[in-house]
Protein backbone atom coordinates (compact mmCIF):
# COMPACT_ATOMS: atom_id res chain seq x y z
CA UNK A 1 0.00 0.00 0.00
CA UNK A 2 1.19 3.49 -0.66
CA UNK A 3 1.72 5.90 2.12
CA UNK A 4 2.83 3.37 4.75
CA UNK A 5 6.47 3.38 6.06
CA UNK A 6 8.77 0.50 4.82
CA UNK A 7 10.79 -1.53 7.36
CA UNK A 8 14.53 -0.79 7.49
CA UNK A 9 16.91 -3.40 5.94
CA UNK A 10 18.90 -5.38 8.51
CA UNK A 11 22.39 -6.75 7.68
CA UNK A 12 23.65 -9.64 9.84
CA UNK A 13 27.41 -10.15 10.28
CA UNK A 14 28.61 -13.49 11.79
CA UNK A 15 31.90 -13.49 13.67
CA UNK A 16 33.59 -16.30 15.65
CA UNK A 17 33.51 -16.14 19.42
CA UNK A 18 35.96 -13.60 20.73
CA UNK A 19 35.89 -11.49 17.63
CA UNK A 20 37.72 -11.88 14.31
CA UNK A 21 41.02 -13.79 14.46
CA UNK A 22 44.25 -12.10 13.71
CA UNK A 23 46.27 -13.34 10.78
CA UNK A 24 49.66 -14.81 11.65
CA UNK A 25 52.62 -12.98 10.26
CA UNK A 26 54.70 -15.04 7.77
CA UNK A 27 57.69 -16.83 9.26
CA UNK A 28 61.04 -15.52 8.33
CA UNK A 29 63.39 -18.26 7.00
CA UNK A 30 66.18 -19.01 9.39
CA UNK A 31 69.72 -18.80 8.08
CA UNK A 32 71.53 -22.01 7.14
CA UNK A 33 73.64 -23.27 10.03
CA UNK A 34 75.27 -26.28 8.34
CA UNK A 35 74.45 -30.00 8.15
CA UNK A 36 72.60 -31.66 11.03
CA UNK A 37 74.71 -32.94 13.89
CA UNK A 38 73.89 -35.74 16.27
CA UNK A 39 75.25 -36.41 19.75
CA UNK A 40 75.66 -40.09 18.83
CA UNK A 41 75.74 -42.09 15.57
CA UNK A 42 72.11 -42.43 14.38
CA UNK A 43 70.67 -45.93 14.20
CA UNK A 44 68.40 -45.27 11.25
CA UNK A 45 69.34 -45.45 7.58
CA UNK A 46 69.27 -47.68 4.54
CA UNK A 47 70.74 -51.22 4.62
CA UNK A 48 74.26 -51.72 3.32
CA UNK A 49 73.05 -53.28 0.04
CA UNK A 50 72.99 -52.06 -3.52
CA UNK A 51 69.65 -51.40 -5.13
CA UNK A 52 68.40 -54.70 -6.53
CA UNK A 53 65.32 -56.63 -7.50
CA UNK A 54 63.77 -58.78 -4.77
CA UNK A 55 65.51 -62.13 -4.29
CA UNK A 56 68.28 -61.11 -6.68
CA UNK A 57 71.02 -62.00 -4.19
CA UNK A 58 71.64 -65.64 -3.28
CA UNK A 59 70.42 -66.70 0.11
CA UNK A 60 72.89 -69.54 0.46
CA UNK A 61 76.55 -70.18 -0.14
CA UNK A 62 76.00 -72.96 -2.69
CA UNK A 63 76.30 -71.89 -6.34
CA UNK A 64 73.22 -72.64 -8.43
CA UNK A 65 74.30 -74.38 -11.63
CA UNK A 66 71.17 -73.29 -13.48
CA UNK A 67 71.86 -69.62 -12.73
CA UNK A 68 75.46 -70.00 -13.96
CA UNK A 69 74.18 -71.61 -17.16
CA UNK A 70 71.64 -68.80 -17.61
CA UNK A 71 74.33 -66.13 -17.24
CA UNK A 72 76.58 -67.87 -19.77
CA UNK A 73 73.65 -68.43 -22.14
CA UNK A 74 72.91 -64.70 -22.26
CA UNK A 75 76.51 -63.96 -23.28
CA UNK A 76 76.58 -66.81 -25.80
CA UNK A 77 73.33 -65.73 -27.46
CA UNK A 78 74.54 -62.14 -27.80
CA UNK A 79 77.83 -63.34 -29.32
CA UNK A 80 75.97 -65.66 -31.70
CA UNK A 81 73.80 -62.84 -33.05
CA UNK A 82 76.85 -60.63 -33.57
CA UNK A 83 78.60 -63.48 -35.37
CA UNK A 84 75.55 -63.99 -37.57
CA UNK A 85 75.61 -60.33 -38.59
CA UNK A 86 79.32 -60.36 -39.37
CA UNK A 87 78.97 -63.61 -41.34
CA UNK A 88 76.11 -62.14 -43.38
CA UNK A 89 78.25 -59.09 -44.19
CA UNK A 90 81.15 -61.37 -45.14
CA UNK A 91 78.81 -63.30 -47.47
CA UNK A 92 77.82 -60.06 -49.20
CA UNK A 93 81.49 -59.13 -49.57
CA UNK A 94 82.36 -62.49 -51.16
CA UNK A 95 79.39 -62.30 -53.55
CA UNK A 96 80.43 -58.79 -54.55
CA UNK A 97 83.98 -60.04 -55.22
CA UNK A 98 82.64 -62.82 -57.44
CA UNK A 99 80.52 -60.31 -59.38
CA UNK A 100 83.62 -58.18 -59.90
CA UNK A 101 85.45 -61.25 -61.19
CA UNK A 102 82.71 -61.81 -63.75
CA UNK A 103 82.79 -58.16 -64.82
CA UNK A 104 86.57 -58.15 -65.12
CA UNK A 105 86.43 -60.67 -67.98
CA UNK A 106 85.10 -58.03 -70.39
CA UNK A 107 86.22 -54.70 -69.01
CA UNK A 108 88.76 -53.11 -66.72
CA UNK A 109 87.64 -52.32 -63.19
CA UNK A 110 88.27 -49.23 -61.15
CA UNK A 111 91.12 -49.38 -58.67
CA UNK A 112 88.95 -47.81 -55.94
CA UNK A 113 86.26 -50.46 -56.37
CA UNK A 114 88.81 -53.25 -56.12
CA UNK A 115 90.41 -51.64 -53.05
CA UNK A 116 87.05 -51.35 -51.30
CA UNK A 117 86.20 -54.96 -52.14
CA UNK A 118 89.54 -56.25 -50.87
CA UNK A 119 89.27 -54.22 -47.67
CA UNK A 120 85.71 -55.41 -47.02
CA UNK A 121 86.60 -59.06 -47.62
CA UNK A 122 89.73 -58.89 -45.47
CA UNK A 123 88.11 -56.98 -42.59
CA UNK A 124 85.02 -59.15 -42.39
CA UNK A 125 87.13 -62.28 -42.64
CA UNK A 126 89.36 -61.32 -39.70
CA UNK A 127 86.44 -60.15 -37.55
CA UNK A 128 84.48 -63.31 -38.37
CA UNK A 129 87.42 -65.49 -37.38
CA UNK A 130 87.86 -63.70 -34.03
CA UNK A 131 84.13 -63.69 -33.29
CA UNK A 132 83.88 -67.35 -34.27
CA UNK A 133 86.54 -68.34 -31.75
CA UNK A 134 85.03 -66.16 -29.01
CA UNK A 135 81.50 -67.39 -29.71
CA UNK A 136 82.67 -70.99 -29.74
CA UNK A 137 84.25 -70.58 -26.30
CA UNK A 138 81.08 -69.08 -24.82
CA UNK A 139 78.82 -71.69 -26.45
CA UNK A 140 80.92 -74.64 -25.31
CA UNK A 141 81.12 -73.20 -21.79
CA UNK A 142 77.34 -72.81 -21.77
CA UNK A 143 76.95 -76.42 -22.93
CA UNK A 144 79.14 -77.74 -20.11
CA UNK A 145 77.29 -75.75 -17.45
CA UNK A 146 73.88 -76.64 -18.87
CA UNK A 147 74.79 -80.35 -18.90
CA UNK A 148 75.84 -80.18 -15.25
CA UNK A 149 72.66 -78.34 -14.25
CA UNK A 150 70.41 -80.75 -16.16
CA UNK A 151 72.13 -83.82 -14.68
CA UNK A 152 71.85 -82.39 -11.18
CA UNK A 153 68.16 -81.64 -11.72
CA UNK A 154 67.27 -85.27 -12.44
CA UNK A 155 69.83 -86.71 -10.01
CA UNK A 156 72.23 -88.46 -12.42
CA UNK A 157 75.83 -88.10 -13.58
CA UNK A 158 76.83 -87.42 -17.17
CA UNK A 159 78.34 -90.48 -18.79
CA UNK A 160 80.59 -88.30 -20.95
CA UNK A 161 83.08 -86.13 -18.99
CA UNK A 162 83.59 -82.51 -19.91
CA UNK A 163 87.04 -82.98 -21.41
CA UNK A 164 85.65 -85.47 -23.93
CA UNK A 165 83.03 -82.94 -25.02
CA UNK A 166 85.67 -80.25 -25.51
CA UNK A 167 87.92 -82.67 -27.41
CA UNK A 168 84.98 -83.76 -29.54
CA UNK A 169 84.38 -80.16 -30.57
CA UNK A 170 88.04 -79.46 -31.45
CA UNK A 171 89.27 -82.71 -33.05
CA UNK A 172 88.42 -82.96 -36.77
CA UNK A 173 86.22 -85.94 -37.52
CA UNK A 174 84.93 -86.23 -33.98
CA UNK A 175 83.42 -82.75 -34.23
CA UNK A 176 80.92 -84.14 -36.71
CA UNK A 177 79.40 -86.51 -34.13
CA UNK A 178 80.18 -85.45 -30.55
CA UNK A 179 78.51 -81.97 -30.51
CA UNK A 180 75.24 -83.34 -31.86
CA UNK A 181 75.15 -86.28 -29.47
CA UNK A 182 76.01 -84.05 -26.52
CA UNK A 183 73.19 -81.66 -27.47
CA UNK A 184 70.80 -84.62 -27.78
CA UNK A 185 71.80 -85.86 -24.30
CA UNK A 186 71.23 -82.38 -22.85
CA UNK A 187 67.78 -82.17 -24.42
CA UNK A 188 66.95 -85.67 -23.16
CA UNK A 189 67.84 -84.75 -19.57
CA UNK A 190 65.71 -81.62 -19.74
CA UNK A 191 62.73 -83.50 -21.15
CA UNK A 192 63.10 -86.13 -18.42
CA UNK A 193 63.04 -83.34 -15.83
CA UNK A 194 59.86 -81.99 -17.43
CA UNK A 195 58.26 -85.44 -17.27
CA UNK A 196 57.93 -85.79 -21.06
CA UNK A 197 60.33 -88.75 -21.30
CA UNK A 198 61.29 -91.76 -19.26
CA UNK A 199 64.68 -91.54 -17.58
CA UNK A 200 65.69 -95.01 -18.75
CA UNK A 201 64.78 -94.34 -22.39
CA UNK A 202 67.41 -93.95 -25.07
CA UNK A 203 68.13 -90.28 -25.95
CA UNK A 204 66.40 -89.44 -29.21
CA UNK A 205 67.09 -85.94 -30.61
CA UNK A 206 64.11 -83.87 -31.61
CA UNK A 207 63.65 -82.38 -35.07
CA UNK A 208 65.11 -79.08 -33.83
CA UNK A 209 68.31 -80.74 -32.61
CA UNK A 210 68.59 -82.89 -35.75
CA UNK A 211 68.34 -79.83 -37.96
CA UNK A 212 71.02 -78.08 -35.90
CA UNK A 213 73.22 -81.20 -36.04
CA UNK A 214 72.94 -81.43 -39.83
CA UNK A 215 73.66 -77.71 -40.25
CA UNK A 216 76.68 -77.99 -37.94
CA UNK A 217 78.10 -80.94 -39.88
CA UNK A 218 77.55 -79.19 -43.21
CA UNK A 219 79.29 -76.04 -41.95
CA UNK A 220 82.30 -78.02 -40.70
CA UNK A 221 82.63 -79.97 -43.97
CA UNK A 222 82.38 -76.84 -46.13
CA UNK A 223 84.90 -75.05 -43.89
CA UNK A 224 87.40 -77.91 -44.30
CA UNK A 225 86.81 -77.97 -48.06
CA UNK A 226 87.29 -74.21 -48.29
CA UNK A 227 90.51 -74.37 -46.29
CA UNK A 228 91.89 -77.12 -48.51
CA UNK A 229 90.83 -75.27 -51.68
CA UNK A 230 93.07 -72.32 -50.81
CA UNK A 231 96.17 -74.42 -51.64
CA UNK A 232 95.12 -74.86 -55.28
CA UNK A 233 96.54 -72.67 -58.04
CA UNK A 234 94.91 -71.24 -61.14
CA UNK A 235 92.39 -68.57 -62.04
CA UNK A 236 89.44 -70.94 -62.00
CA UNK A 237 90.51 -72.31 -58.61
CA UNK A 238 90.59 -68.79 -57.20
CA UNK A 239 87.10 -68.09 -58.57
CA UNK A 240 85.79 -71.34 -57.10
CA UNK A 241 87.42 -70.42 -53.79
CA UNK A 242 85.43 -67.19 -53.71
CA UNK A 243 82.21 -69.19 -54.19
CA UNK A 244 83.22 -71.61 -51.43
CA UNK A 245 83.98 -68.73 -49.07
CA UNK A 246 80.57 -67.20 -49.78
CA UNK A 247 78.80 -70.52 -49.12
CA UNK A 248 80.82 -71.07 -45.96
CA UNK A 249 80.01 -67.59 -44.61
CA UNK A 250 76.32 -68.08 -45.38
CA UNK A 251 76.33 -71.41 -43.52
CA UNK A 252 78.07 -69.78 -40.56
CA UNK A 253 75.40 -67.08 -40.41
CA UNK A 254 72.61 -69.66 -40.55
CA UNK A 255 74.32 -71.84 -37.94
CA UNK A 256 74.73 -68.90 -35.57
CA UNK A 257 71.04 -68.00 -35.82
CA UNK A 258 69.87 -71.60 -35.34
CA UNK A 259 72.27 -72.10 -32.42
CA UNK A 260 71.03 -68.95 -30.68
CA UNK A 261 67.42 -70.11 -30.99
CA UNK A 262 68.36 -73.61 -29.79
CA UNK A 263 70.18 -72.27 -26.73
CA UNK A 264 67.17 -70.11 -25.88
CA UNK A 265 64.84 -73.11 -26.28
CA UNK A 266 66.92 -75.35 -24.02
CA UNK A 267 67.23 -72.63 -21.38
CA UNK A 268 63.45 -72.32 -21.30
CA UNK A 269 63.35 -76.01 -20.42
CA UNK A 270 66.11 -75.70 -17.83
CA UNK A 271 64.85 -72.63 -15.97
CA UNK A 272 61.40 -72.25 -14.42
CA UNK A 273 59.14 -69.87 -16.36
CA UNK A 274 59.05 -66.25 -15.30
CA UNK A 275 55.50 -65.45 -14.10
CA UNK A 276 55.80 -61.88 -15.38
CA UNK A 277 56.35 -63.11 -18.96
CA UNK A 278 53.42 -65.51 -19.08
CA UNK A 279 50.27 -64.28 -20.78
CA UNK A 280 48.18 -66.87 -19.01
CA UNK A 281 48.82 -69.64 -16.52
CA UNK A 282 47.94 -73.25 -17.22
CA UNK A 283 48.47 -76.33 -15.05
CA UNK A 284 50.31 -79.03 -17.01
CA UNK A 285 50.65 -81.65 -14.29
CA UNK A 286 50.41 -82.14 -10.53
CA UNK A 287 53.06 -84.40 -9.03
CA UNK A 288 53.46 -85.79 -5.49
CA UNK A 289 50.26 -84.14 -4.30
CA UNK A 290 48.31 -85.81 -1.45
CA UNK A 291 44.84 -87.05 -2.34
CA UNK A 292 42.08 -84.59 -1.48
CA UNK A 293 40.18 -85.22 1.73
CA UNK A 294 36.53 -86.06 1.27
CA UNK A 295 33.89 -85.40 3.85
CA UNK A 296 32.19 -88.52 5.25
CA UNK A 297 28.97 -89.36 3.47
CA UNK A 298 25.94 -89.02 5.77
CA UNK A 299 23.73 -92.01 6.29
CA UNK A 300 20.68 -90.21 4.93
CA UNK A 301 22.34 -89.42 1.60
CA UNK A 302 21.04 -91.15 -1.51
CA UNK A 303 23.44 -93.57 -3.14
C-alpha positions as CSV (number, residue, x, y, z in Angstrom):
1,X,0.0,0.0,0.0
2,X,1.2,3.5,-0.7
3,X,1.7,5.9,2.1
4,X,2.8,3.4,4.8
5,X,6.5,3.4,6.1
6,X,8.8,0.5,4.8
7,X,10.8,-1.5,7.4
8,X,14.5,-0.8,7.5
9,X,16.9,-3.4,5.9
10,X,18.9,-5.4,8.5
11,X,22.4,-6.8,7.7
12,X,23.6,-9.6,9.8
13,X,27.4,-10.1,10.3
14,X,28.6,-13.5,11.8
15,X,31.9,-13.5,13.7
16,X,33.6,-16.3,15.7
17,X,33.5,-16.1,19.4
18,X,36.0,-13.6,20.7
19,X,35.9,-11.5,17.6
20,X,37.7,-11.9,14.3
21,X,41.0,-13.8,14.5
22,X,44.3,-12.1,13.7
23,X,46.3,-13.3,10.8
24,X,49.7,-14.8,11.7
25,X,52.6,-13.0,10.3
26,X,54.7,-15.0,7.8
27,X,57.7,-16.8,9.3
28,X,61.0,-15.5,8.3
29,X,63.4,-18.3,7.0
30,X,66.2,-19.0,9.4
31,X,69.7,-18.8,8.1
32,X,71.5,-22.0,7.1
33,X,73.6,-23.3,10.0
34,X,75.3,-26.3,8.3
35,X,74.4,-30.0,8.1
36,X,72.6,-31.7,11.0
37,X,74.7,-32.9,13.9
38,X,73.9,-35.7,16.3
39,X,75.2,-36.4,19.7
40,X,75.7,-40.1,18.8
41,X,75.7,-42.1,15.6
42,X,72.1,-42.4,14.4
43,X,70.7,-45.9,14.2
44,X,68.4,-45.3,11.3
45,X,69.3,-45.4,7.6
46,X,69.3,-47.7,4.5
47,X,70.7,-51.2,4.6
48,X,74.3,-51.7,3.3
49,X,73.0,-53.3,0.0
50,X,73.0,-52.1,-3.5
51,X,69.6,-51.4,-5.1
52,X,68.4,-54.7,-6.5
53,X,65.3,-56.6,-7.5
54,X,63.8,-58.8,-4.8
55,X,65.5,-62.1,-4.3
56,X,68.3,-61.1,-6.7
57,X,71.0,-62.0,-4.2
58,X,71.6,-65.6,-3.3
59,X,70.4,-66.7,0.1
60,X,72.9,-69.5,0.5
61,X,76.5,-70.2,-0.1
62,X,76.0,-73.0,-2.7
63,X,76.3,-71.9,-6.3
64,X,73.2,-72.6,-8.4
65,X,74.3,-74.4,-11.6
66,X,71.2,-73.3,-13.5
67,X,71.9,-69.6,-12.7
68,X,75.5,-70.0,-14.0
69,X,74.2,-71.6,-17.2
70,X,71.6,-68.8,-17.6
71,X,74.3,-66.1,-17.2
72,X,76.6,-67.9,-19.8
73,X,73.6,-68.4,-22.1
74,X,72.9,-64.7,-22.3
75,X,76.5,-64.0,-23.3
76,X,76.6,-66.8,-25.8
77,X,73.3,-65.7,-27.5
78,X,74.5,-62.1,-27.8
79,X,77.8,-63.3,-29.3
80,X,76.0,-65.7,-31.7
81,X,73.8,-62.8,-33.0
82,X,76.9,-60.6,-33.6
83,X,78.6,-63.5,-35.4
84,X,75.5,-64.0,-37.6
85,X,75.6,-60.3,-38.6
86,X,79.3,-60.4,-39.4
87,X,79.0,-63.6,-41.3
88,X,76.1,-62.1,-43.4
89,X,78.3,-59.1,-44.2
90,X,81.1,-61.4,-45.1
91,X,78.8,-63.3,-47.5
92,X,77.8,-60.1,-49.2
93,X,81.5,-59.1,-49.6
94,X,82.4,-62.5,-51.2
95,X,79.4,-62.3,-53.5
96,X,80.4,-58.8,-54.6
97,X,84.0,-60.0,-55.2
98,X,82.6,-62.8,-57.4
99,X,80.5,-60.3,-59.4
100,X,83.6,-58.2,-59.9
101,X,85.4,-61.2,-61.2
102,X,82.7,-61.8,-63.7
103,X,82.8,-58.2,-64.8
104,X,86.6,-58.2,-65.1
105,X,86.4,-60.7,-68.0
106,X,85.1,-58.0,-70.4
107,X,86.2,-54.7,-69.0
108,X,88.8,-53.1,-66.7
109,X,87.6,-52.3,-63.2
110,X,88.3,-49.2,-61.1
111,X,91.1,-49.4,-58.7
112,X,88.9,-47.8,-55.9
113,X,86.3,-50.5,-56.4
114,X,88.8,-53.2,-56.1
115,X,90.4,-51.6,-53.1
116,X,87.0,-51.3,-51.3
117,X,86.2,-55.0,-52.1
118,X,89.5,-56.3,-50.9
119,X,89.3,-54.2,-47.7
120,X,85.7,-55.4,-47.0
121,X,86.6,-59.1,-47.6
122,X,89.7,-58.9,-45.5
123,X,88.1,-57.0,-42.6
124,X,85.0,-59.1,-42.4
125,X,87.1,-62.3,-42.6
126,X,89.4,-61.3,-39.7
127,X,86.4,-60.1,-37.6
128,X,84.5,-63.3,-38.4
129,X,87.4,-65.5,-37.4
130,X,87.9,-63.7,-34.0
131,X,84.1,-63.7,-33.3
132,X,83.9,-67.4,-34.3
133,X,86.5,-68.3,-31.7
134,X,85.0,-66.2,-29.0
135,X,81.5,-67.4,-29.7
136,X,82.7,-71.0,-29.7
137,X,84.2,-70.6,-26.3
138,X,81.1,-69.1,-24.8
139,X,78.8,-71.7,-26.4
140,X,80.9,-74.6,-25.3
141,X,81.1,-73.2,-21.8
142,X,77.3,-72.8,-21.8
143,X,76.9,-76.4,-22.9
144,X,79.1,-77.7,-20.1
145,X,77.3,-75.8,-17.5
146,X,73.9,-76.6,-18.9
147,X,74.8,-80.4,-18.9
148,X,75.8,-80.2,-15.3
149,X,72.7,-78.3,-14.3
150,X,70.4,-80.8,-16.2
151,X,72.1,-83.8,-14.7
152,X,71.8,-82.4,-11.2
153,X,68.2,-81.6,-11.7
154,X,67.3,-85.3,-12.4
155,X,69.8,-86.7,-10.0
156,X,72.2,-88.5,-12.4
157,X,75.8,-88.1,-13.6
158,X,76.8,-87.4,-17.2
159,X,78.3,-90.5,-18.8
160,X,80.6,-88.3,-20.9
161,X,83.1,-86.1,-19.0
162,X,83.6,-82.5,-19.9
163,X,87.0,-83.0,-21.4
164,X,85.6,-85.5,-23.9
165,X,83.0,-82.9,-25.0
166,X,85.7,-80.2,-25.5
167,X,87.9,-82.7,-27.4
168,X,85.0,-83.8,-29.5
169,X,84.4,-80.2,-30.6
170,X,88.0,-79.5,-31.5
171,X,89.3,-82.7,-33.1
172,X,88.4,-83.0,-36.8
173,X,86.2,-85.9,-37.5
174,X,84.9,-86.2,-34.0
175,X,83.4,-82.7,-34.2
176,X,80.9,-84.1,-36.7
177,X,79.4,-86.5,-34.1
178,X,80.2,-85.5,-30.6
179,X,78.5,-82.0,-30.5
180,X,75.2,-83.3,-31.9
181,X,75.2,-86.3,-29.5
182,X,76.0,-84.0,-26.5
183,X,73.2,-81.7,-27.5
184,X,70.8,-84.6,-27.8
185,X,71.8,-85.9,-24.3
186,X,71.2,-82.4,-22.9
187,X,67.8,-82.2,-24.4
188,X,67.0,-85.7,-23.2
189,X,67.8,-84.7,-19.6
190,X,65.7,-81.6,-19.7
191,X,62.7,-83.5,-21.2
192,X,63.1,-86.1,-18.4
193,X,63.0,-83.3,-15.8
194,X,59.9,-82.0,-17.4
195,X,58.3,-85.4,-17.3
196,X,57.9,-85.8,-21.1
197,X,60.3,-88.7,-21.3
198,X,61.3,-91.8,-19.3
199,X,64.7,-91.5,-17.6
200,X,65.7,-95.0,-18.8
201,X,64.8,-94.3,-22.4
202,X,67.4,-93.9,-25.1
203,X,68.1,-90.3,-25.9
204,X,66.4,-89.4,-29.2
205,X,67.1,-85.9,-30.6
206,X,64.1,-83.9,-31.6
207,X,63.6,-82.4,-35.1
208,X,65.1,-79.1,-33.8
209,X,68.3,-80.7,-32.6
210,X,68.6,-82.9,-35.7
211,X,68.3,-79.8,-38.0
212,X,71.0,-78.1,-35.9
213,X,73.2,-81.2,-36.0
214,X,72.9,-81.4,-39.8
215,X,73.7,-77.7,-40.3
216,X,76.7,-78.0,-37.9
217,X,78.1,-80.9,-39.9
218,X,77.6,-79.2,-43.2
219,X,79.3,-76.0,-41.9
220,X,82.3,-78.0,-40.7
221,X,82.6,-80.0,-44.0
222,X,82.4,-76.8,-46.1
223,X,84.9,-75.0,-43.9
224,X,87.4,-77.9,-44.3
225,X,86.8,-78.0,-48.1
226,X,87.3,-74.2,-48.3
227,X,90.5,-74.4,-46.3
228,X,91.9,-77.1,-48.5
229,X,90.8,-75.3,-51.7
230,X,93.1,-72.3,-50.8
231,X,96.2,-74.4,-51.6
232,X,95.1,-74.9,-55.3
233,X,96.5,-72.7,-58.0
234,X,94.9,-71.2,-61.1
235,X,92.4,-68.6,-62.0
236,X,89.4,-70.9,-62.0
237,X,90.5,-72.3,-58.6
238,X,90.6,-68.8,-57.2
239,X,87.1,-68.1,-58.6
240,X,85.8,-71.3,-57.1
241,X,87.4,-70.4,-53.8
242,X,85.4,-67.2,-53.7
243,X,82.2,-69.2,-54.2
244,X,83.2,-71.6,-51.4
245,X,84.0,-68.7,-49.1
246,X,80.6,-67.2,-49.8
247,X,78.8,-70.5,-49.1
248,X,80.8,-71.1,-46.0
249,X,80.0,-67.6,-44.6
250,X,76.3,-68.1,-45.4
251,X,76.3,-71.4,-43.5
252,X,78.1,-69.8,-40.6
253,X,75.4,-67.1,-40.4
254,X,72.6,-69.7,-40.5
255,X,74.3,-71.8,-37.9
256,X,74.7,-68.9,-35.6
257,X,71.0,-68.0,-35.8
258,X,69.9,-71.6,-35.3
259,X,72.3,-72.1,-32.4
260,X,71.0,-68.9,-30.7
261,X,67.4,-70.1,-31.0
262,X,68.4,-73.6,-29.8
263,X,70.2,-72.3,-26.7
264,X,67.2,-70.1,-25.9
265,X,64.8,-73.1,-26.3
266,X,66.9,-75.3,-24.0
267,X,67.2,-72.6,-21.4
268,X,63.4,-72.3,-21.3
269,X,63.3,-76.0,-20.4
270,X,66.1,-75.7,-17.8
271,X,64.9,-72.6,-16.0
272,X,61.4,-72.3,-14.4
273,X,59.1,-69.9,-16.4
274,X,59.0,-66.3,-15.3
275,X,55.5,-65.4,-14.1
276,X,55.8,-61.9,-15.4
277,X,56.4,-63.1,-19.0
278,X,53.4,-65.5,-19.1
279,X,50.3,-64.3,-20.8
280,X,48.2,-66.9,-19.0
281,X,48.8,-69.6,-16.5
282,X,47.9,-73.3,-17.2
283,X,48.5,-76.3,-15.0
284,X,50.3,-79.0,-17.0
285,X,50.6,-81.6,-14.3
286,X,50.4,-82.1,-10.5
287,X,53.1,-84.4,-9.0
288,X,53.5,-85.8,-5.5
289,X,50.3,-84.1,-4.3
290,X,48.3,-85.8,-1.5
291,X,44.8,-87.1,-2.3
292,X,42.1,-84.6,-1.5
293,X,40.2,-85.2,1.7
294,X,36.5,-86.1,1.3
295,X,33.9,-85.4,3.9
296,X,32.2,-88.5,5.2
297,X,29.0,-89.4,3.5
298,X,25.9,-89.0,5.8
299,X,23.7,-92.0,6.3
300,X,20.7,-90.2,4.9
301,X,22.3,-89.4,1.6
302,X,21.0,-91.1,-1.5
303,X,23.4,-93.6,-3.1
